[in-house]
């Protein structure tokens, strides 16, 4: 049995990078190239060492948006590969595209989004986005549709 620290380490590293990205973006500051990648690289390395059985277990997530708290359930894997951060205080559905851009740049989209259900997280993320963070072209479609169950294609109209 793996301990919670096994998945909390990559999630924490990812969240730190996401917070940094959002902080710098909101203040119109520039980040040094590769700064966020140091966090994302460590997070991805830790994540790949966690067993699939452990990642498939459901966990509860609390979302607090101003005066409303929502509790939902998702797998540990889905929580990590979601392109943004989830859970916690003022946790809207979209904050920054830094993790998505990292996965795209490193060619990790096929490894991250292996099923149609996982690919739907991109639909969910962009459908609720308050910001336009990513420019989407056919690279997403070509990187994601071949390995998904049922050859599900991403709906580019949402972008």
DSSP file (Angstrom, degrees, kcal/mol; ACC not computed):
  #  RESIDUE AA STRUCTURE BP1 BP2  ACC     N-H-->O    O-->H-N    N-H-->O    O-->H-N    TCO  KAPPA ALPHA  PHI   PSI    X-CA   Y-CA   Z-CA
    1    1 A X              0   0    0      0, 0.0     2,-0.2     0, 0.0     0, 0.0   0.000 360.0 360.0 360.0 131.3    0.0    0.0    0.0
    2    2 A X        -     0   0    0      1,-0.1     2,-0.1     2,-0.0    48,-0.0  -0.601 360.0-121.6 -89.3 152.0    1.3    3.4   -0.9
    3    3 A X    >   -     0   0    0     -2,-0.2     3,-1.6     1,-0.1     4,-0.5  -0.465  24.3-109.1 -88.4 163.6    1.1    6.3    1.4
    4    4 A X  T >> S+     0   0    0      1,-0.3     4,-2.3     2,-0.2     3,-0.8   0.787 114.6  70.5 -61.6 -27.1   -0.6    9.6    0.5
    5    5 A X  H 3> S+     0   0    0      1,-0.2     4,-1.8     2,-0.2    -1,-0.3   0.782  85.0  71.4 -61.0 -24.6    2.8   11.3    0.4
    6    6 A X  H <> S+     0   0    0     -3,-1.6     4,-0.6     1,-0.2    -1,-0.2   0.914 112.6  23.8 -59.7 -44.9    3.4    9.3   -2.8
    7    7 A X  H <> S+     0   0    0     -3,-0.8     4,-2.0    -4,-0.5    -1,-0.2   0.734 114.8  66.8 -93.3 -25.3    0.9   11.4   -4.8
    8    8 A X  H  X S+     0   0    0     -4,-2.3     4,-2.8     1,-0.2     5,-0.2   0.857  94.5  60.4 -65.3 -32.6    1.0   14.5   -2.7
    9    9 A X  H  X S+     0   0    0     -4,-1.8     4,-2.3     2,-0.2    -1,-0.2   0.960 109.6  38.7 -61.6 -52.8    4.6   15.2   -3.6
   10   10 A X  H  X S+     0   0    0     -4,-0.6     4,-2.5     1,-0.2     5,-0.2   0.902 117.6  50.9 -65.4 -36.8    3.9   15.5   -7.4
   11   11 A X  H  X S+     0   0    0     -4,-2.0     4,-2.5     2,-0.2    -2,-0.2   0.892 111.1  48.6 -65.3 -38.6    0.6   17.4   -6.8
   12   12 A X  H  X S+     0   0    0     -4,-2.8     4,-2.4     2,-0.2    -2,-0.2   0.926 111.8  48.3 -66.7 -45.0    2.4   19.8   -4.4
   13   13 A X  H  X S+     0   0    0     -4,-2.3     4,-1.9    -5,-0.2    -2,-0.2   0.914 113.6  47.6 -61.7 -42.9    5.2   20.5   -6.9
   14   14 A X  H  X S+     0   0    0     -4,-2.5     4,-2.4     1,-0.2    -2,-0.2   0.927 111.4  50.9 -62.7 -44.7    2.7   21.0   -9.7
   15   15 A X  H  X S+     0   0    0     -4,-2.5     4,-2.8     1,-0.2     5,-0.2   0.882 106.8  53.7 -63.8 -39.0    0.6   23.3   -7.5
   16   16 A X  H  X S+     0   0    0     -4,-2.4     4,-2.4     1,-0.2    -1,-0.2   0.937 111.2  46.2 -60.0 -46.1    3.6   25.4   -6.5
   17   17 A X  H  X S+     0   0    0     -4,-1.9     4,-2.6     1,-0.2    -2,-0.2   0.901 112.4  50.8 -63.6 -40.4    4.5   26.0  -10.2
   18   18 A X  H  X S+     0   0    0     -4,-2.4     4,-2.6     2,-0.2    -2,-0.2   0.919 110.6  48.3 -64.6 -43.2    0.8   26.8  -11.0
   19   19 A X  H  X S+     0   0    0     -4,-2.8     4,-2.8     2,-0.2    -1,-0.2   0.916 111.9  50.0 -62.6 -42.2    0.6   29.3   -8.2
   20   20 A X  H  X S+     0   0    0     -4,-2.4     4,-2.6    -5,-0.2     5,-0.3   0.928 110.8  49.9 -61.1 -44.7    3.9   30.9   -9.4
   21   21 A X  H  X S+     0   0    0     -4,-2.6     4,-2.5     1,-0.2    -2,-0.2   0.933 113.6  44.9 -59.4 -47.6    2.6   31.1  -13.0
   22   22 A X  H  X S+     0   0    0     -4,-2.6     4,-2.8     2,-0.2     5,-0.2   0.898 111.9  52.9 -64.8 -41.4   -0.7   32.7  -11.9
   23   23 A X  H  X S+     0   0    0     -4,-2.8     4,-1.4    -5,-0.2    -2,-0.2   0.942 113.9  41.7 -59.6 -49.7    1.1   35.1   -9.6
   24   24 A X  H  <>S+     0   0    0     -4,-2.6     5,-2.8     2,-0.2     4,-0.3   0.889 114.6  51.7 -67.6 -39.3    3.5   36.3  -12.3
   25   25 A X  H ><5S+     0   0    0     -4,-2.5     3,-1.5    -5,-0.3    -2,-0.2   0.944 108.8  49.8 -62.3 -48.6    0.7   36.5  -14.9
   26   26 A X  H 3<5S+     0   0    0     -4,-2.8    -1,-0.2     1,-0.3    -2,-0.2   0.813 115.4  43.5 -61.2 -30.8   -1.6   38.6  -12.7
   27   27 A X  T 3<5S-     0   0    0     -4,-1.4    -1,-0.3    -5,-0.2    -2,-0.2   0.339 110.2-121.4 -98.0   5.7    1.2   41.0  -12.0
   28   28 A X  T < 5 +     0   0    0     -3,-1.5     2,-0.3    -4,-0.3    -3,-0.2   0.855  63.1 146.3  55.9  38.1    2.4   41.1  -15.6
   29   29 A X      < -     0   0    0     -5,-2.8     2,-0.4    -6,-0.2    -1,-0.2  -0.684  46.6-121.3 -99.4 157.3    5.8   40.0  -14.5
   30   30 A X        -     0   0    0     -2,-0.3     2,-0.3    -3,-0.1    -5,-0.0  -0.810  17.3-142.4-103.3 143.0    8.1   37.8  -16.6
   31   31 A X        -     0   0    0     -2,-0.4     2,-0.2     1,-0.1     3,-0.1  -0.714  28.0-103.9 -95.7 148.8    9.4   34.4  -15.4
   32   32 A X    >   -     0   0    0     -2,-0.3     3,-2.2     1,-0.1     4,-0.4  -0.517  49.6 -95.8 -67.4 138.5   12.8   33.1  -16.2
   33   33 A X  T 3  S+     0   0    0      1,-0.3    -1,-0.1    -2,-0.2    -3,-0.0  -0.315 109.9  14.7 -56.1 133.2   12.7   30.5  -19.0
   34   34 A X  T 3> S+     0   0    0     -3,-0.1     4,-1.3     1,-0.0    -1,-0.3   0.334  90.5 116.0  86.4  -8.2   12.7   27.0  -17.5
   35   35 A X  H X> S+     0   0    0     -3,-2.2     4,-0.7     1,-0.2     3,-0.6   0.948  82.1  39.1 -60.5 -50.1   11.8   28.2  -14.0
   36   36 A X  H >> S+     0   0    0     -4,-0.4     4,-2.6     1,-0.2     3,-0.6   0.836 107.1  66.5 -69.2 -31.4    8.4   26.5  -13.9
   37   37 A X  H 3> S+     0   0    0      1,-0.2     4,-3.3     2,-0.2     5,-0.3   0.810  91.1  62.7 -61.1 -29.4    9.8   23.4  -15.7
   38   38 A X  H <X S+     0   0    0     -4,-1.3     4,-1.4    -3,-0.6    -1,-0.2   0.917 110.4  39.3 -62.4 -40.4   12.0   22.6  -12.8
   39   39 A X  H <X S+     0   0    0     -4,-0.7     4,-2.7    -3,-0.6    -2,-0.2   0.934 117.8  47.8 -70.3 -47.9    8.9   22.1  -10.7
   40   40 A X  H  X S+     0   0    0     -4,-2.6     4,-3.0     1,-0.2     5,-0.2   0.888 109.7  53.1 -63.3 -39.7    6.9   20.4  -13.5
   41   41 A X  H  X S+     0   0    0     -4,-3.3     4,-2.4     2,-0.2    -1,-0.2   0.934 112.3  44.5 -60.4 -46.2    9.8   18.0  -14.3
   42   42 A X  H  X S+     0   0    0     -4,-1.4     4,-2.4    -5,-0.3     5,-0.2   0.917 114.4  49.9 -64.1 -42.6   10.1   16.9  -10.7
   43   43 A X  H  X S+     0   0    0     -4,-2.7     4,-2.7     1,-0.2    -2,-0.2   0.935 112.4  46.4 -62.0 -46.7    6.3   16.5  -10.4
   44   44 A X  H  X S+     0   0    0     -4,-3.0     4,-2.3     2,-0.2    -1,-0.2   0.901 111.2  52.3 -64.7 -40.7    6.1   14.5  -13.6
   45   45 A X  H  X S+     0   0    0     -4,-2.4     4,-0.6    -5,-0.2    -1,-0.2   0.934 113.2  43.8 -60.8 -46.7    9.0   12.3  -12.6
   46   46 A X  H >< S+     0   0    0     -4,-2.4     3,-1.2     1,-0.2     4,-0.4   0.918 111.7  54.9 -62.5 -43.5    7.4   11.5   -9.2
   47   47 A X  H >< S+     0   0    0     -4,-2.7     3,-1.5     1,-0.3    -2,-0.2   0.890 102.5  55.2 -58.9 -42.6    4.0   11.0  -10.8
   48   48 A X  H 3< S+     0   0    0     -4,-2.3    -1,-0.3     1,-0.3    -2,-0.2   0.659 102.8  58.2 -68.6 -14.1    5.3    8.4  -13.2
   49   49 A X  T << S+     0   0    0     -3,-1.2     2,-0.3    -4,-0.6    -1,-0.3   0.543  84.4  97.3 -91.2  -7.7    6.6    6.3  -10.3
   50   50 A X  S <  S-     0   0    0     -3,-1.5     5,-0.0    -4,-0.4   -43,-0.0  -0.637  84.2-107.4 -83.6 137.7    3.2    6.0   -8.6
   51   51 A X     >  -     0   0    0     -2,-0.3     4,-2.1     1,-0.1     5,-0.2  -0.285  16.5-127.1 -66.4 148.1    1.4    2.8   -9.3
   52   52 A X  H  > S+     0   0    0      1,-0.2     4,-1.6     2,-0.2    25,-0.1   0.858 109.6  57.2 -62.1 -36.3   -1.7    2.8  -11.6
   53   53 A X  H  4 S+     0   0    0      1,-0.2     4,-0.4     2,-0.2    -1,-0.2   0.916 108.8  45.3 -62.1 -42.8   -3.8    1.1   -9.0
   54   54 A X  H >4 S+     0   0    0      1,-0.2     3,-1.1     2,-0.2    22,-0.3   0.898 112.0  51.5 -67.8 -40.6   -3.1    3.9   -6.5
   55   55 A X  H 3< S+     0   0    0     -4,-2.1    22,-2.5     1,-0.2    21,-0.6   0.766 103.3  60.5 -67.5 -24.8   -3.7    6.6   -9.0
   56   56 A X  T 3< S+     0   0    0     -4,-1.6    -1,-0.2    20,-0.2    -2,-0.2   0.602  81.3 106.1 -79.1 -11.9   -7.1    5.0   -9.9
   57   57 A X  S <  S-     0   0    0     -3,-1.1    19,-1.7    -4,-0.4     2,-0.2  -0.441  74.1-118.1 -70.8 142.0   -8.4    5.4   -6.4
   58   58 A X  E     -A   75   0A   0     17,-0.2     2,-0.3    -2,-0.1    17,-0.3  -0.526  30.9-173.6 -79.2 145.6  -11.1    8.1   -5.9
   59   59 A X  E     -A   74   0A   0     15,-3.1    15,-2.2    -2,-0.2     2,-0.4  -0.940  24.7-114.5-132.8 157.0  -10.4   11.0   -3.6
   60   60 A X  E     -A   73   0A   0     -2,-0.3     2,-0.4    13,-0.2    13,-0.2  -0.749  27.4-163.2 -92.1 140.4  -12.6   13.9   -2.4
   61   61 A X  E     -A   72   0A   0     11,-3.3    11,-2.6    -2,-0.4     2,-0.5  -0.987   6.5-149.7-125.3 133.8  -11.8   17.4   -3.4
   62   62 A X  E     -A   71   0A   0     -2,-0.4    26,-2.7     9,-0.2     2,-0.5  -0.879  10.3-167.1-102.4 132.0  -13.1   20.6   -1.8
   63   63 A X  E     -Ab  70  88A   0      7,-3.2     7,-2.9    -2,-0.5     2,-0.6  -0.980   1.8-167.1-117.9 127.3  -13.6   23.7   -3.9
   64   64 A X  E     +Ab  69  89A   0     24,-2.1    27,-1.2    -2,-0.5    26,-1.0  -0.962   7.1 178.7-115.9 118.1  -14.2   27.0   -2.2
   65   65 A X  E >   -A   68   0A   0      3,-3.1     3,-1.7    -2,-0.6     2,-1.1  -0.899  63.5 -65.9-120.7  99.7  -15.4   29.8   -4.5
   66   66 A X  T 3  S-     0   0    0     -2,-0.6    24,-0.1     1,-0.3     3,-0.0  -0.426 124.4  -5.0  57.7 -93.4  -16.0   33.0   -2.6
   67   67 A X  T 3  S+     0   0    0     -2,-1.1     2,-0.4    -3,-0.0    -1,-0.3   0.282 121.2  79.3-112.7  11.0  -18.9   32.0   -0.4
   68   68 A X  E <   -A   65   0A   0     -3,-1.7    -3,-3.1     2,-0.0     2,-0.5  -0.966  55.2-162.5-126.5 134.6  -19.6   28.5   -1.7
   69   69 A X  E     -A   64   0A   0     -2,-0.4     2,-0.4    -5,-0.2    -5,-0.2  -0.964   8.5-170.6-116.3 130.4  -17.9   25.2   -1.0
   70   70 A X  E     -A   63   0A   0     -7,-2.9    -7,-3.2    -2,-0.5     2,-0.5  -0.952   8.4-155.2-119.2 138.0  -18.3   22.2   -3.3
   71   71 A X  E     +A   62   0A   0     -2,-0.4     2,-0.3    -9,-0.2    -9,-0.2  -0.960  22.8 165.3-113.1 128.9  -17.2   18.7   -2.6
   72   72 A X  E     -A   61   0A   0    -11,-2.6   -11,-3.3    -2,-0.5     2,-0.4  -0.848  27.5-127.6-134.6 170.7  -16.5   16.4   -5.6
   73   73 A X  E     +A   60   0A   0     -2,-0.3     2,-0.3   -13,-0.2   -13,-0.2  -0.958  32.2 151.9-125.7 142.0  -14.7   13.1   -6.2
   74   74 A X  E     -A   59   0A   0    -15,-2.2   -15,-3.1    -2,-0.4     2,-0.1  -0.965  45.0 -89.5-156.4 165.4  -12.1   12.2   -8.8
   75   75 A X  E  >  -A   58   0A   0     -2,-0.3     4,-2.1   -17,-0.3   -17,-0.2  -0.425  34.3-118.1 -77.7 159.0   -9.2    9.8   -9.2
   76   76 A X  H  > S+     0   0    0    -19,-1.7     4,-1.9   -21,-0.6   -20,-0.2   0.901 116.9  52.7 -60.6 -39.9   -5.8   10.8   -8.0
   77   77 A X  H  > S+     0   0    0    -22,-2.5     4,-2.6     1,-0.2     5,-0.2   0.944 108.7  48.4 -61.3 -48.6   -4.6   10.4  -11.6
   78   78 A X  H  > S+     0   0    0    -23,-0.3     4,-1.3     1,-0.2    -1,-0.2   0.868 109.0  54.5 -61.2 -36.9   -7.3   12.8  -12.9
   79   79 A X  H  < S+     0   0    0     -4,-2.1    -1,-0.2     1,-0.2    -2,-0.2   0.898 112.3  43.2 -63.6 -40.6   -6.5   15.3  -10.2
   80   80 A X  H  < S+     0   0    0     -4,-1.9    -2,-0.2     1,-0.2    -1,-0.2   0.934 115.1  45.6 -73.4 -45.1   -2.8   15.4  -11.3
   81   81 A X  H  < S+     0   0    0     -4,-2.6    -1,-0.2    -5,-0.2    -2,-0.2   0.636  80.5 116.5 -79.1 -11.3   -3.2   15.5  -15.1
   82   82 A X  S  < S-     0   0    0     -4,-1.3     4,-0.1    -5,-0.2    40,-0.1  -0.356  76.6-123.6 -53.8 133.2   -5.9   18.2  -15.0
   83   83 A X  S    S+     0   0    0     38,-0.1    17,-0.7    16,-0.1    16,-0.5   0.535  89.5  32.8 -65.1  -4.2   -4.3   21.1  -16.8
   84   84 A X  S    S-     0   0    0     15,-0.1     2,-0.3    14,-0.1    10,-0.1  -0.652  99.0 -79.7-132.4-172.9   -4.8   23.4  -13.8
   85   85 A X        -     0   0    0     -2,-0.2     2,-0.3   -70,-0.1    -5,-0.1  -0.737  43.2-159.9 -95.9 152.3   -4.9   23.1  -10.1
   86   86 A X        +     0   0    0     -2,-0.3   -24,-0.1    -7,-0.1     6,-0.1  -0.920  43.3  23.8-130.2 151.9   -7.9   21.8   -8.2
   87   87 A X  S    S+     0   0    0     -2,-0.3   -24,-0.2     4,-0.2     2,-0.1   0.231  76.8  66.3  81.5 155.5   -9.3   22.0   -4.7
   88   88 A X  E >  S-b   63   0A   0    -26,-2.7   -24,-2.1     3,-0.1     3,-0.8  -0.448  87.7 -10.8  97.7-168.4   -8.6   24.5   -2.0
   89   89 A X  E 3  S-b   64   0A   0      1,-0.3     3,-0.1   -26,-0.2   -24,-0.1  -0.460 126.8  -4.4 -75.6 135.7   -9.4   28.1   -1.5
   90   90 A X  T 3  S+     0   0    0    -26,-1.0     2,-1.2     1,-0.2    -1,-0.3   0.895  83.6 170.8  48.6  49.5  -10.7   30.2   -4.4
   91   91 A X    <   +     0   0    0    -27,-1.2    -4,-0.2    -3,-0.8    -1,-0.2  -0.701   4.9 176.5 -96.2  88.2  -10.3   27.2   -6.7
   92   92 A X        -     0   0    0     -2,-1.2     3,-0.1    -3,-0.1    -5,-0.1  -0.222  43.3-104.3 -76.7 177.2  -11.9   28.2  -10.0
   93   93 A X  S    S+     0   0    0     35,-0.2     2,-0.4     1,-0.2    36,-0.1   0.730 102.1  32.5 -80.2 -21.5  -11.8   25.8  -13.0
   94   94 A X        +     0   0    0     34,-0.3    36,-0.3     1,-0.1    -1,-0.2  -0.978  53.0 142.3-142.4 126.2   -9.2   27.7  -14.9
   95   95 A X  S    S-     0   0    0      1,-0.5     2,-0.3    -2,-0.4    -1,-0.1   0.640  72.1  -8.6-123.5 -44.8   -6.2   29.8  -13.7
   96   96 A X        -     0   0    0    -13,-0.1    -1,-0.5   -11,-0.1     3,-0.2  -0.985  44.2-138.4-157.1 156.2   -3.3   29.3  -16.0
   97   97 A X     >  +     0   0    0     -2,-0.3     4,-3.0     1,-0.1     5,-0.3   0.217  69.2 113.0-103.5  14.3   -2.2   27.1  -18.9
   98   98 A X  H  > S+     0   0    0      1,-0.2     4,-2.0     2,-0.2    -1,-0.1   0.883  79.0  44.7 -57.2 -43.8    1.3   26.6  -17.7
   99   99 A X  H  > S+     0   0    0    -16,-0.5     4,-2.6    -3,-0.2    -1,-0.2   0.905 113.8  49.9 -70.8 -39.9    1.0   22.9  -17.0
  100  100 A X  H  > S+     0   0    0    -17,-0.7     4,-2.6     2,-0.2    -2,-0.2   0.948 111.6  48.6 -60.3 -47.9   -0.8   22.2  -20.2
  101  101 A X  H  X S+     0   0    0     -4,-3.0     4,-2.9     1,-0.2    -1,-0.2   0.879 110.2  52.8 -60.8 -37.4    1.9   24.1  -22.1
  102  102 A X  H  X S+     0   0    0     -4,-2.0     4,-2.4    -5,-0.3    -1,-0.2   0.949 110.0  47.0 -61.2 -49.2    4.5   22.1  -20.3
  103  103 A X  H  <>S+     0   0    0     -4,-2.6     5,-3.3     1,-0.2     6,-0.6   0.893 115.1  46.9 -61.6 -39.4    2.8   18.8  -21.3
  104  104 A X  H ><5S+     0   0    0     -4,-2.6     3,-1.0     3,-0.2    -2,-0.2   0.938 112.8  48.2 -66.8 -46.6    2.5   19.9  -24.9
  105  105 A X  H 3<5S+     0   0    0     -4,-2.9    -2,-0.2     1,-0.3    -1,-0.2   0.859 115.4  44.5 -62.6 -37.1    6.1   21.2  -25.1
  106  106 A X  T 3<5S-     0   0    0     -4,-2.4    -1,-0.3    -5,-0.2    -2,-0.2   0.439 113.2-116.0 -89.4   0.0    7.5   18.0  -23.6
  107  107 A X  T < 5S+     0   0    0     -3,-1.0     4,-0.2    -4,-0.4    -3,-0.2   0.855  74.9 130.9  70.3  35.6    5.3   15.7  -25.7
  108  108 A X     >< +     0   0    0     -5,-3.3     4,-2.5    -6,-0.2     5,-0.2   0.391  33.7  98.4-101.3   1.2    3.4   14.3  -22.7
  109  109 A X  H  > S+     0   0    0     -6,-0.6     4,-3.0     1,-0.2    -1,-0.2   0.900  84.5  49.5 -60.8 -41.3   -0.2   14.8  -23.9
  110  110 A X  H  4 S+     0   0    0      1,-0.2    -1,-0.2    -3,-0.2    -2,-0.1   0.867 113.7  46.5 -64.7 -35.3   -0.5   11.1  -25.0
  111  111 A X  H  4 S+     0   0    0     -4,-0.2     3,-0.3     1,-0.1    -2,-0.2   0.843 117.6  43.1 -74.0 -33.1    0.9    9.9  -21.7
  112  112 A X  H  < S+     0   0    0     -4,-2.5     2,-1.0     1,-0.2    -2,-0.2   0.944 117.5  41.6 -77.3 -49.1   -1.4   12.3  -19.7
  113  113 A X     <  +     0   0    0     -4,-3.0    -1,-0.2    -5,-0.2    34,-0.1  -0.753  64.8 150.4-107.1  87.1   -4.6   11.8  -21.6
  114  114 A X        +     0   0    0     -2,-1.0    35,-0.3    -3,-0.3     2,-0.3   0.642  60.7  40.9 -93.5 -17.9   -4.9    8.1  -22.3
  115  115 A X  S  > S-     0   0    0     33,-0.2     4,-2.3     1,-0.1     5,-0.2  -0.826  84.1-110.6-128.6 165.9   -8.7    7.7  -22.4
  116  116 A X  H  > S+     0   0    0     -2,-0.3     4,-1.8     1,-0.2    -1,-0.1   0.882 118.9  54.9 -62.4 -37.9  -11.7    9.6  -23.7
  117  117 A X  H  4 S+     0   0    0      2,-0.2     4,-0.4     1,-0.2    -1,-0.2   0.900 109.4  46.5 -63.7 -40.6  -12.7   10.4  -20.1
  118  118 A X  H >4 S+     0   0    0      1,-0.2     3,-1.3     2,-0.2     4,-0.4   0.895 109.9  53.7 -67.6 -39.3   -9.2   11.9  -19.4
  119  119 A X  H >X S+     0   0    0     -4,-2.3     3,-1.6     1,-0.3     4,-0.8   0.829  96.4  67.8 -64.3 -31.4   -9.4   13.9  -22.6
  120  120 A X  H 3X S+     0   0    0     -4,-1.8     4,-2.7     1,-0.3    -1,-0.3   0.728  83.3  73.8 -61.0 -21.0  -12.7   15.3  -21.5
  121  121 A X  H <> S+     0   0    0     -3,-1.3     4,-2.7    -4,-0.4    -1,-0.3   0.846  92.5  54.7 -62.2 -31.3  -10.9   17.2  -18.8
  122  122 A X  H <> S+     0   0    0     -3,-1.6     4,-2.5    -4,-0.4     5,-0.3   0.901 108.1  48.8 -66.6 -39.8   -9.6   19.5  -21.5
  123  123 A X  H  X S+     0   0    0     -4,-0.8     4,-2.4     2,-0.2    -2,-0.2   0.942 113.5  46.7 -61.4 -47.1  -13.2   20.1  -22.6
  124  124 A X  H  X S+     0   0    0     -4,-2.7     4,-1.3     2,-0.2    -2,-0.2   0.931 113.1  49.3 -60.2 -47.0  -14.1   20.8  -19.0
  125  125 A X  H  < S+     0   0    0     -4,-2.7     3,-0.4     1,-0.2     4,-0.3   0.929 116.8  39.2 -61.0 -49.2  -11.2   23.1  -18.4
  126  126 A X  H >< S+     0   0    0     -4,-2.5     3,-0.6     1,-0.2    -1,-0.2   0.818 108.9  62.6 -74.1 -29.3  -11.6   25.2  -21.5
  127  127 A X  H 3< S+     0   0    0     -4,-2.4    -1,-0.2    -5,-0.3    -2,-0.2   0.800 113.4  34.6 -65.0 -28.4  -15.4   25.3  -21.2
  128  128 A X  T 3< S+     0   0    0     -4,-1.3   -34,-0.3    -3,-0.4    -1,-0.2   0.368  88.5 131.4-104.8   3.1  -15.2   27.1  -17.9
  129  129 A X    <   -     0   0    0     -3,-0.6   -34,-0.1    -4,-0.3    -3,-0.1  -0.320  37.5-171.0 -64.6 133.5  -12.1   29.2  -18.7
  130  130 A X  S    S+     0   0    0    -36,-0.3     2,-0.3    -2,-0.1    -1,-0.2   0.522  73.9  50.1 -94.0  -9.5  -12.4   32.8  -17.9
  131  131 A X  S    S-     0   0    0     -5,-0.0     2,-0.8   -35,-0.0   -35,-0.0  -0.854  78.8-126.2-127.1 158.0   -9.1   33.5  -19.7
  132  132 A X        +     0   0    0     -2,-0.3     3,-0.1     1,-0.2   -35,-0.1  -0.893  45.3 150.9-105.6 102.3   -7.6   32.7  -23.0
  133  133 A X        +     0   0    0     -2,-0.8     2,-0.4     1,-0.1    -1,-0.2   0.723  52.0  49.7-104.3 -26.7   -4.3   31.1  -22.2
  134  134 A X        -     0   0    0    -38,-0.0     2,-0.6    25,-0.0    -1,-0.1  -0.886  62.0-142.8-122.5 146.4   -3.6   28.6  -25.0
  135  135 A X        -     0   0    0     -2,-0.4     2,-0.5    -3,-0.1    24,-0.0  -0.934  28.7-156.6-101.4 123.2   -3.6   28.8  -28.7
  136  136 A X        +     0   0    0     -2,-0.6     2,-0.2    23,-0.2    -2,-0.0  -0.836  22.1 156.5-107.6 134.0   -4.9   25.5  -30.0
  137  137 A X    >>  -     0   0    0     -2,-0.5     3,-1.3     0, 0.0     4,-0.7  -0.687  62.8 -67.3-135.8-166.4   -4.2   24.1  -33.4
  138  138 A X  H 3> S+     0   0    0      1,-0.3     4,-2.8    -2,-0.2     5,-0.2   0.614 115.3  81.5 -65.7 -11.5   -4.2   20.6  -34.9
  139  139 A X  H 3> S+     0   0    0      2,-0.2     4,-2.3     1,-0.2    -1,-0.3   0.893  91.4  50.4 -61.5 -38.4   -1.2   19.6  -32.8
  140  140 A X  H <> S+     0   0    0     -3,-1.3     4,-1.8     2,-0.2     5,-0.3   0.953 111.9  47.2 -62.3 -48.7   -3.6   18.9  -29.9
  141  141 A X  H  X S+     0   0    0     -4,-0.7     4,-2.2     1,-0.2     5,-0.2   0.920 115.6  44.2 -60.0 -44.6   -5.8   16.8  -32.1
  142  142 A X  H  < S+     0   0    0     -4,-2.8     4,-0.4     1,-0.2    -1,-0.2   0.814 115.3  48.6 -73.0 -28.7   -2.8   14.9  -33.5
  143  143 A X  H  < S+     0   0    0     -4,-2.3    -1,-0.2    -5,-0.2    -2,-0.2   0.730 122.9  29.3 -81.0 -21.3   -1.1   14.4  -30.1
  144  144 A X  H  X S+     0   0    0     -4,-1.8     4,-0.5    -5,-0.2     3,-0.3   0.753 103.5  66.0-112.7 -27.0   -4.2   13.2  -28.3
  145  145 A X  T  < S+     0   0    0     -4,-2.2     3,-0.4    -5,-0.3    -3,-0.1   0.784  91.0  61.8 -77.8 -24.1   -6.7   11.4  -30.5
  146  146 A X  T  4 S+     0   0    0     -4,-0.4    -1,-0.2    -5,-0.2     5,-0.1   0.852 108.1  38.8 -72.4 -34.6   -4.7    8.3  -31.5
  147  147 A X  T  4 S+     0   0    0     -3,-0.3    -1,-0.2    -4,-0.2     2,-0.2   0.501  91.2 104.5 -96.9  -3.1   -4.2    6.7  -28.1
  148  148 A X  S >< S-     0   0    0     -4,-0.5     3,-2.2    -3,-0.4   -33,-0.2  -0.516  84.2 -96.6 -80.0 147.1   -7.6    7.5  -26.6
  149  149 A X  G >  S+     0   0    0    -35,-0.3     3,-0.8     1,-0.3    -1,-0.1  -0.383 112.3  11.4 -59.8 131.8  -10.2    4.7  -26.3
  150  150 A X  G 3  S-     0   0    0      1,-0.2    -1,-0.3    -2,-0.1     3,-0.1   0.596 118.1 -90.5  74.6   9.9  -12.5    4.8  -29.2
  151  151 A X  G <   -     0   0    0     -3,-2.2    -1,-0.2     1,-0.2    -2,-0.2   0.872  62.4-168.6  52.5  41.1  -10.3    7.3  -31.0
  152  152 A X    <   -     0   0    0     -3,-0.8     2,-0.3    -8,-0.1    -4,-0.2  -0.343   8.1-142.5 -61.0 137.8  -12.2   10.1  -29.4
  153  153 A X        -     0   0    0     -3,-0.1     2,-0.2    -7,-0.0   -12,-0.1  -0.794  15.5-112.7-105.2 147.9  -11.3   13.5  -30.9
  154  154 A X        -     0   0    0     -2,-0.3     2,-1.1   -13,-0.1     3,-0.1  -0.545  30.0-117.2 -76.6 142.8  -11.0   16.7  -29.0
  155  155 A X    >   -     0   0    0     -2,-0.2     3,-1.6     1,-0.2     4,-0.2  -0.694  27.9-172.7 -83.9  99.0  -13.7   19.3  -29.8
  156  156 A X  G >  S+     0   0    0     -2,-1.1     3,-1.3     1,-0.3    -1,-0.2   0.657  75.5  76.8 -69.4 -14.8  -11.7   22.2  -31.3
  157  157 A X  G 3  S+     0   0    0      1,-0.3    -1,-0.3     2,-0.2    -2,-0.1   0.764  84.6  64.5 -65.7 -23.4  -14.8   24.4  -31.3
  158  158 A X  G <         0   0    0     -3,-1.6    -1,-0.3     1,-0.3    -2,-0.2   0.700 360.0 360.0 -72.2 -17.1  -14.4   24.8  -27.5
  159  159 A X    <         0   0    0     -3,-1.3    -1,-0.3    -4,-0.2   -23,-0.2   0.445 360.0 360.0 -92.1 360.0  -11.1   26.6  -28.1
